C-alpha cells in the first residue's frame, strides 16, 4: 500500500554532504513525523555552480545514507537524470514530477535558513509555495523573519525545525580538503574515503 503521509523532500548540491545535512533531515523527520525523506541531489544547480560532478555528489549521498542507517532516508536522482538528458531540472519541474508519481500526497520541502532567504529567486517560486509546505531549519546566526513574512504573505505555509547549532558548511569542508586538514568529524567516514579516493576538492 502506498504511504499517504507527508513526503519529505530535501534538495541540494550536497557538495559534499556533511553532518549538518544529516542532522537537518533527521530533525525534520522526527519533528514532523515523516516516514520518508527523499534526498534530491541537484543535477545542474540553478544558483551556484557545483565543485564535484553530479555522479560524485550522488554517490556521496548514497554512501552517507547507507552509513547513517535511517530507513526513512532515500536518494532521488531525478534532477541529475533530467540534466543528463538536457532537460530543465528546476525544483518546480521536480515537484511536478513528484506530484504525478504521488498524486494527492502532501509534500514538505526541507531547507535551511540561507535557502529561505533566496527562495524568491527560485524559478516559479510563487507557484511552488502553493504546492508544498516549507520546513525551515534555523542555522546559527540566521535571521529569517523578513523573507518568511514575505513568503507567508504570498500564501506559503512554513514550519520551523529545531536543529542543533552547527556552523559547518560544504564550503568549509572543501577548504579543509584543499588545505589537507582533517574532516573526519565533519563528514561520514565513507564520504571522507570517497573524497580521498577520487581526489575531490583538491
Backbone as CSV, one residue per row, in Angstrom:
resi,resn,N_x,N_y,N_z,CA_x,CA_y,CA_z,C_x,C_y,C_z
1,UNK,0.847,-1.204,0.000,0.000,0.000,0.000,0.878,1.249,0.000
2,UNK,0.525,2.240,-0.808,1.286,3.478,-0.891,1.125,4.286,0.393
3,UNK,2.244,4.799,0.891,2.197,5.645,2.070,1.487,6.946,1.723
4,UNK,0.570,7.369,2.589,-0.190,8.573,2.301,0.179,9.740,3.210
5,UNK,1.099,9.515,4.135,1.550,10.607,4.988,2.379,11.592,4.180
6,UNK,2.715,12.741,4.767,3.525,13.732,4.054,4.861,13.149,3.601
7,UNK,5.276,13.567,2.427,6.554,13.132,1.871,7.568,14.253,2.056
8,UNK,8.652,13.967,2.766,9.706,14.952,2.945,10.640,14.975,1.753
9,UNK,11.016,16.163,1.336,11.928,16.349,0.207,13.067,17.257,0.657
10,UNK,14.300,16.806,0.467,15.468,17.560,0.905,16.395,17.717,-0.287
11,UNK,16.379,18.888,-0.894,17.156,19.114,-2.102,18.420,19.907,-1.839
12,UNK,19.435,19.671,-2.660,20.661,20.441,-2.514,21.773,19.917,-3.398
13,UNK,22.864,20.668,-3.433,24.045,20.220,-4.175,24.768,19.108,-3.417
14,UNK,24.780,19.204,-2.080,25.485,18.241,-1.234,26.914,18.055,-1.756
15,UNK,27.678,19.128,-1.645,28.959,19.245,-2.340,30.116,19.567,-1.383
16,UNK,30.418,18.674,-0.392,29.837,17.348,-0.191,28.754,17.348,0.902
17,UNK,28.074,16.227,1.027,27.151,16.008,2.127,27.959,15.994,3.426
18,UNK,27.378,16.518,4.511,28.105,16.548,5.788,27.138,16.350,6.954
19,UNK,27.680,16.397,8.146,26.914,16.043,9.345,25.718,16.961,9.580
20,UNK,25.827,18.241,9.197,24.701,19.157,9.399,23.536,18.798,8.488
21,UNK,23.830,18.373,7.258,22.758,17.915,6.355,21.998,16.755,6.990
22,UNK,22.736,15.794,7.502,22.108,14.626,8.116,21.293,15.029,9.342
23,UNK,21.810,15.977,10.107,21.094,16.426,11.303,19.792,17.130,10.938
24,UNK,19.816,17.949,9.887,18.620,18.670,9.455,17.541,17.684,8.999
25,UNK,17.927,16.734,8.141,16.949,15.766,7.627,16.375,14.910,8.748
26,UNK,17.220,14.508,9.681,16.755,13.685,10.795,15.833,14.478,11.707
27,UNK,16.193,15.724,12.000,15.350,16.565,12.849,13.989,16.796,12.203
28,UNK,13.979,17.044,10.899,12.713,17.259,10.196,11.851,16.007,10.238
29,UNK,12.459,14.854,9.992,11.705,13.599,10.020,11.133,13.334,11.407
30,UNK,11.930,13.591,12.434,11.481,13.350,13.802,10.360,14.299,14.208
31,UNK,10.564,15.598,13.956,9.632,16.599,14.451,8.350,16.687,13.635
32,UNK,8.403,16.281,12.376,7.212,16.349,11.519,6.605,14.962,11.287
33,UNK,7.136,13.972,11.970,6.617,12.597,11.861,6.609,12.095,10.419
34,UNK,7.707,12.334,9.720,7.818,11.896,8.335,8.303,10.449,8.279
35,UNK,7.623,9.640,7.513,8.053,8.256,7.339,9.014,8.107,6.166
36,UNK,9.146,9.169,5.360,10.020,9.105,4.178,10.566,10.497,3.873
37,UNK,11.880,10.562,3.684,12.550,11.789,3.248,13.409,11.451,2.044
38,UNK,13.108,12.072,0.924,13.883,11.849,-0.299,14.924,12.946,-0.449
39,UNK,16.177,12.549,-0.588,17.278,13.485,-0.805,17.415,13.695,-2.310
40,UNK,17.104,14.894,-2.764,17.118,15.201,-4.195,18.419,15.942,-4.520
41,UNK,19.325,15.226,-5.162,20.634,15.787,-5.487,20.525,16.595,-6.783
42,UNK,20.901,17.846,-6.705,20.786,18.746,-7.848,21.693,18.311,-8.994
43,UNK,21.138,18.313,-10.190,21.925,17.946,-11.352,22.761,19.109,-11.855
44,UNK,22.095,20.166,-12.295,22.756,21.370,-12.799,22.261,22.532,-11.946
45,UNK,22.979,22.871,-10.860,22.485,23.874,-9.905,22.118,25.192,-10.573
46,UNK,20.987,25.753,-10.129,20.474,26.978,-10.729,21.230,28.215,-10.263
47,UNK,21.647,28.252,-8.987,22.179,29.482,-8.419,23.686,29.464,-8.173
48,UNK,24.228,28.310,-7.802,25.656,28.214,-7.519,26.214,27.011,-8.261
49,UNK,27.416,27.155,-8.831,27.998,26.004,-9.529,28.419,24.930,-8.539
50,UNK,28.398,23.693,-8.989,28.865,22.582,-8.164,30.356,22.379,-8.408
51,UNK,31.065,21.968,-7.377,32.509,21.720,-7.493,32.781,20.277,-7.899
52,UNK,32.015,19.353,-7.367,32.158,17.948,-7.752,31.086,17.603,-8.781
53,UNK,31.406,16.695,-9.679,30.450,16.285,-10.707,29.233,15.633,-10.049
54,UNK,28.119,15.673,-10.770,26.858,15.173,-10.224,26.970,13.722,-9.768
55,UNK,27.645,12.882,-10.556,27.725,11.476,-10.182,28.492,11.267,-8.875
56,UNK,29.478,12.129,-8.612,30.221,12.043,-7.349,29.349,12.494,-6.185
57,UNK,28.629,13.589,-6.363,27.775,14.086,-5.279,26.665,13.089,-4.959
58,UNK,26.116,12.477,-6.001,25.069,11.473,-5.806,25.615,10.266,-5.043
59,UNK,26.782,9.797,-5.423,27.360,8.629,-4.765,27.706,8.936,-3.307
60,UNK,28.177,10.151,-3.025,28.488,10.512,-1.641,27.231,10.520,-0.775
61,UNK,26.113,10.970,-1.344,24.848,10.936,-0.591,24.435,9.487,-0.351
62,UNK,24.567,8.644,-1.351,24.227,7.228,-1.181,25.066,6.592,-0.073
63,UNK,26.363,6.864,-0.087,27.250,6.305,0.923,26.892,6.817,2.311
64,UNK,26.634,8.115,2.404,26.321,8.711,3.699,25.035,8.148,4.282
65,UNK,24.017,7.982,3.454,22.741,7.463,3.944,22.857,5.987,4.331
66,UNK,23.662,5.240,3.599,23.878,3.838,3.962,24.560,3.748,5.324
67,UNK,25.510,4.648,5.552,26.214,4.662,6.839,25.306,5.188,7.957
68,UNK,24.444,6.124,7.624,23.537,6.731,8.596,22.489,5.741,9.101
69,UNK,22.083,4.838,8.237,21.170,3.740,8.587,19.837,4.224,9.174
70,UNK,19.216,5.151,8.483,17.863,5.600,8.838,16.956,5.201,7.680
71,UNK,16.068,4.237,7.927,15.254,3.682,6.840,14.319,4.714,6.228
72,UNK,14.125,5.839,6.886,13.254,6.886,6.336,13.929,7.643,5.200
73,UNK,15.250,7.553,5.094,16.016,8.342,4.131,16.289,7.562,2.850
74,UNK,16.104,8.220,1.705,16.416,7.594,0.415,16.932,8.654,-0.543
75,UNK,17.616,8.196,-1.593,18.198,9.099,-2.589,17.282,9.185,-3.799
76,UNK,17.132,10.386,-4.331,16.321,10.620,-5.527,17.213,11.305,-6.559
77,UNK,17.422,10.647,-7.702,18.352,11.175,-8.709,17.657,11.814,-9.911
78,UNK,16.375,12.140,-9.783,15.616,12.614,-10.950,16.184,13.902,-11.539
79,UNK,16.703,14.810,-10.716,17.239,16.062,-11.260,18.528,15.811,-12.029
80,UNK,19.335,14.885,-11.552,20.563,14.540,-12.269,20.228,13.891,-13.605
81,UNK,19.262,12.976,-13.598,18.869,12.317,-14.851,18.288,13.327,-15.845
82,UNK,17.528,14.298,-15.339,16.967,15.327,-16.222,18.081,16.167,-16.838
83,UNK,19.067,16.537,-16.040,20.184,17.343,-16.544,20.970,16.566,-17.597
84,UNK,21.155,15.271,-17.367,21.880,14.447,-18.341,21.147,14.375,-19.669
85,UNK,19.809,14.459,-19.628,19.010,14.445,-20.861,18.886,15.838,-21.476
86,UNK,19.497,16.821,-20.837,19.411,18.185,-21.341,18.101,18.866,-21.020
87,UNK,17.373,18.310,-20.058,16.078,18.868,-19.674,16.225,19.786,-18.462
88,UNK,15.227,20.630,-18.253,15.212,21.504,-17.092,15.141,20.672,-15.821
89,UNK,15.923,21.075,-14.814,15.870,20.367,-13.542,15.635,21.335,-12.386
90,UNK,14.817,22.361,-12.660,14.423,23.286,-11.602,13.568,22.548,-10.575
91,UNK,13.506,23.098,-9.369,12.682,22.495,-8.324,11.224,22.390,-8.763
92,UNK,10.745,23.380,-9.496,9.354,23.348,-9.962,9.098,22.131,-10.846
93,UNK,10.061,21.778,-11.691,9.919,20.591,-12.538,9.927,19.321,-11.685
94,UNK,10.781,19.329,-10.669,10.858,18.187,-9.765,9.532,17.970,-9.046
95,UNK,8.957,19.046,-8.533,7.691,18.951,-7.812,6.584,18.435,-8.737
96,UNK,6.568,18.911,-9.959,5.561,18.445,-10.925,5.679,16.939,-11.130
97,UNK,6.906,16.449,-11.272,7.116,15.017,-11.460,6.721,14.212,-10.238
98,UNK,7.042,14.712,-9.059,6.697,14.002,-7.828,5.185,13.969,-7.636
99,UNK,4.510,15.056,-8.003,3.050,15.082,-7.891,2.401,14.061,-8.817
100,UNK,2.985,13.834,-9.976,2.466,12.794,-10.880,2.695,11.410,-10.288
101,UNK,3.823,11.250,-9.612,4.181,9.949,-9.037,3.389,9.650,-7.767
102,UNK,3.120,10.701,-6.991,2.403,10.543,-5.718,1.204,11.498,-5.689
103,UNK,0.208,11.273,-6.517,-0.923,12.209,-6.590,-1.636,12.371,-5.249
104,UNK,-1.847,13.606,-4.872,-2.585,13.908,-3.661,-1.784,13.829,-2.375
105,UNK,-0.546,13.402,-2.453,0.244,13.267,-1.224,0.839,14.617,-0.821
106,UNK,0.685,15.040,0.433,1.256,16.323,0.873,2.782,16.287,0.771
107,UNK,3.357,17.403,0.329,4.802,17.493,0.155,5.378,18.523,1.129
108,UNK,6.503,18.181,1.728,7.195,19.087,2.644,8.630,19.237,2.163
109,UNK,8.989,20.468,1.805,10.338,20.736,1.309,11.190,21.233,2.474
110,UNK,12.242,20.489,2.778,13.126,20.802,3.902,14.273,21.669,3.402
111,UNK,14.519,22.765,4.097,15.583,23.666,3.666,16.165,24.425,4.846
112,UNK,17.338,24.982,4.621,17.994,25.795,5.627,17.586,27.251,5.491
113,UNK,17.916,28.037,6.501,17.532,29.439,6.504,18.155,30.206,5.336
114,UNK,19.362,29.813,4.920,20.002,30.510,3.799,19.217,30.310,2.516
115,UNK,18.655,29.123,2.325,17.835,28.873,1.140,16.518,29.637,1.213
116,UNK,15.973,29.773,2.418,14.727,30.525,2.564,14.928,31.978,2.148
117,UNK,16.066,32.538,2.516,16.348,33.938,2.203,16.433,34.188,0.703
118,UNK,16.818,33.160,-0.059,16.932,33.324,-1.517,15.775,32.673,-2.262
119,UNK,14.748,32.256,-1.547,13.682,31.469,-2.166,12.984,32.222,-3.300
120,UNK,12.875,33.534,-3.189,12.182,34.306,-4.228,12.958,34.379,-5.542
121,UNK,14.185,33.862,-5.545,14.945,33.801,-6.804,14.738,32.458,-7.506
122,UNK,14.043,31.518,-6.848,13.813,30.211,-7.455,12.816,30.340,-8.605
123,UNK,12.995,29.518,-9.610,12.071,29.510,-10.742,10.663,29.140,-10.275
124,UNK,9.675,29.957,-10.641,8.249,29.734,-10.337,8.003,29.618,-8.828
125,UNK,8.696,30.447,-8.050,8.598,30.336,-6.595,7.183,30.595,-6.082
126,UNK,6.444,31.482,-6.737,5.086,31.778,-6.266,4.178,30.558,-6.426
127,UNK,4.408,29.778,-7.466,3.654,28.534,-7.638,4.118,27.489,-6.628
128,UNK,5.422,27.411,-6.415,5.977,26.409,-5.514,5.381,26.494,-4.111
129,UNK,5.226,27.704,-3.576,4.759,27.827,-2.196,3.299,27.427,-2.051
130,UNK,2.594,27.282,-3.168,1.215,26.801,-3.091,1.137,25.280,-3.196
131,UNK,2.251,24.644,-3.511,2.255,23.202,-3.759,2.872,22.395,-2.618
132,UNK,3.554,23.064,-1.701,4.254,22.324,-0.654,4.445,23.200,0.569
133,UNK,4.596,22.541,1.708,4.949,23.235,2.946,6.466,23.369,3.005
134,UNK,6.950,24.499,3.515,8.382,24.694,3.697,8.733,24.392,5.145
135,UNK,9.650,23.472,5.359,10.142,23.150,6.699,11.544,23.724,6.812
136,UNK,11.703,24.735,7.648,12.948,25.503,7.684,13.724,25.235,8.964
137,UNK,14.983,24.885,8.797,15.885,24.680,9.933,16.763,25.911,10.087
138,UNK,16.691,26.513,11.248,17.497,27.696,11.504,18.943,27.305,11.788
139,UNK,19.877,28.020,11.161,21.293,27.798,11.421,21.792,28.912,12.325
140,UNK,22.948,28.731,12.979,23.469,29.755,13.885,23.574,31.120,13.219
141,UNK,23.020,32.141,13.871,23.097,33.495,13.354,22.113,33.816,12.257
142,UNK,21.227,32.892,11.925,20.271,33.114,10.835,19.149,34.049,11.282
143,UNK,18.686,34.858,10.351,17.527,35.710,10.597,16.580,35.525,9.420
144,UNK,15.418,34.928,9.678,14.520,34.592,8.583,13.194,35.319,8.653
145,UNK,13.056,36.250,9.593,11.748,36.876,9.783,11.256,37.604,8.537
146,UNK,12.115,38.420,7.922,11.680,39.195,6.764,11.340,38.299,5.572
147,UNK,12.249,37.395,5.127,11.877,36.528,3.990,10.689,35.638,4.304
148,UNK,10.589,35.176,5.554,9.454,34.329,5.916,8.157,35.109,5.830
149,UNK,8.162,36.333,6.323,6.953,37.156,6.290,6.491,37.408,4.861
150,UNK,7.457,37.649,3.965,7.121,37.894,2.560,6.477,36.659,1.945
151,UNK,7.066,35.495,2.198,6.534,34.263,1.631,5.166,33.927,2.216
152,UNK,5.001,34.130,3.519,3.709,33.872,4.154,2.643,34.792,3.566
153,UNK,3.027,36.036,3.296,2.103,36.990,2.686,1.616,36.487,1.327
154,UNK,2.466,35.742,0.628,2.107,35.196,-0.682,1.439,33.824,-0.579
155,UNK,1.188,33.365,0.649,0.455,32.114,0.817,1.264,30.925,1.265
156,UNK,2.550,31.118,1.586,3.378,29.990,1.990,3.004,29.487,3.380
157,UNK,3.108,28.184,3.551,2.990,27.567,4.869,4.397,27.175,5.302
158,UNK,4.824,27.693,6.446,6.184,27.461,6.922,6.144,26.797,8.288
159,UNK,6.909,25.734,8.435,7.090,25.077,9.720,8.565,25.185,10.101
160,UNK,8.809,25.509,11.361,10.182,25.711,11.823,10.700,24.429,12.472
161,UNK,11.913,24.069,12.117,12.551,22.868,12.653,13.629,23.290,13.643
162,UNK,13.583,22.709,14.811,14.616,22.984,15.802,15.807,22.079,15.531
163,UNK,16.944,22.699,15.262,18.155,21.946,14.954,19.265,22.353,15.914
164,UNK,20.155,21.428,16.168,21.327,21.755,16.982,22.207,22.739,16.214
165,UNK,22.782,23.683,16.933,23.656,24.664,16.294,24.893,23.964,15.731
166,UNK,25.121,24.114,14.444,26.287,23.531,13.784,26.657,24.425,12.612
167,UNK,27.733,25.199,12.746,28.088,26.156,11.695,28.809,25.553,10.500
168,UNK,29.028,24.230,10.506,29.792,23.628,9.418,29.069,23.790,8.086
169,UNK,29.833,23.934,7.030,29.271,24.092,5.684,30.103,23.297,4.692
170,UNK,29.513,23.061,3.530,30.262,22.367,2.475,31.471,23.183,2.047
171,UNK,31.329,24.502,2.051,32.454,25.373,1.683,33.634,25.156,2.617
172,UNK,33.362,25.103,3.919,34.430,24.885,4.892,35.087,23.528,4.696
173,UNK,34.293,22.517,4.395,34.860,21.178,4.180,35.745,21.170,2.939
174,UNK,35.279,21.789,1.866,36.111,21.854,0.648,37.424,22.573,0.935
175,UNK,37.351,23.647,1.697,38.568,24.391,2.041,39.509,23.536,2.891
176,UNK,38.946,22.772,3.809,39.769,21.898,4.643,40.455,20.829,3.796
177,UNK,39.706,20.252,2.864,40.301,19.237,1.992,41.433,19.847,1.183
178,UNK,41.199,21.062,0.681,42.209,21.752,-0.124,43.478,22.002,0.689
179,UNK,43.290,22.310,1.982,44.438,22.576,2.859,45.014,21.292,3.453
180,UNK,44.371,20.159,3.130,44.759,18.858,3.674,44.548,18.786,5.180
181,UNK,43.550,19.497,5.669,43.170,19.424,7.074,42.198,18.266,7.280
182,UNK,42.069,17.815,8.522,41.198,16.672,8.833,39.730,17.040,8.680
183,UNK,38.943,16.090,8.160,37.486,16.280,8.049,36.743,15.089,8.663
184,UNK,37.451,14.276,9.444,36.862,13.040,9.965,35.571,13.264,10.735
185,UNK,35.494,14.323,11.507,34.318,14.552,12.343,33.224,15.332,11.626
186,UNK,33.474,15.739,10.390,32.549,16.611,9.669,31.700,15.865,8.640
187,UNK,32.247,14.792,8.088,31.529,14.004,7.081,31.571,12.532,7.501
188,UNK,30.628,11.723,7.036,30.690,10.288,7.335,32.003,9.689,6.826
189,UNK,32.479,8.647,7.491,33.750,8.030,7.112,33.765,7.569,5.661
190,UNK,32.633,7.035,5.204,32.574,6.557,3.826,32.726,7.704,2.833
191,UNK,32.215,8.876,3.188,32.331,10.053,2.321,33.767,10.556,2.322
192,UNK,34.391,10.600,3.489,35.801,11.020,3.562,36.665,10.125,2.689
193,UNK,36.443,8.818,2.780,37.219,7.880,1.967,36.984,8.105,0.482
194,UNK,35.726,8.349,0.117,35.392,8.568,-1.291,36.080,9.840,-1.815
195,UNK,36.071,10.893,-1.019,36.724,12.149,-1.413,38.210,11.910,-1.654
196,UNK,38.837,11.152,-0.761,40.270,10.868,-0.901,40.545,10.007,-2.129
197,UNK,39.722,8.988,-2.343,39.949,8.071,-3.465,39.803,8.759,-4.817
198,UNK,38.873,9.704,-4.892,38.602,10.353,-6.184,39.231,11.742,-6.286
199,UNK,40.065,12.076,-5.316,40.809,13.343,-5.339,39.900,14.544,-5.535
200,UNK,38.756,14.540,-4.846,37.805,15.640,-4.974,38.267,16.843,-4.158
201,UNK,37.924,18.016,-4.651,38.154,19.294,-3.965,39.628,19.612,-3.734
202,UNK,40.510,19.015,-4.544,41.933,19.288,-4.395,42.273,20.677,-4.926
